[in-house]
C-alpha cells in the first residue's frame, strides 16, 4: 500500500490544517449521525426508546474530547442562535424543547 503525502503550503501551519479537518469531520458527524439518526430517536414517543436514545446521547457527550465535536453537539442540541429566544421562535428547535419536556416527566418522580 502506497501512502501519498500532500505538501502543505508554507503559509498554512499544520495546526490550522488539523483544526480545519477536525471542524469538517465534526460537522459531518452532526449532519450524518446526529440529525438523521439521533434526532428521530430522541423525538419519538415511546418511553423505552426515549430512555435508550437519551442514555446513548449521554454516553456520547461524556466521551467527546474534541472541541470541534463538542461544539457541533451543542449546536445539535441547542441550535446555533445566540440571541434570546422568543415564543414565536421556539418552533425552530423542537428537539431542545422536547428534551426540556423530558426533564419534567411523570416517570422522573
Secondary structure, DSSP 8 states (H G I E B T S, - for coil): ---------TTS-HHHHHHHHHHHHHHHHIIIIIIIIIHHHHH-S-HHHHHHHHHHHHHHHHH---HHHHHHHHHHHH-S--S---GGGGGGGHHHHHHHHHHT-GGG-
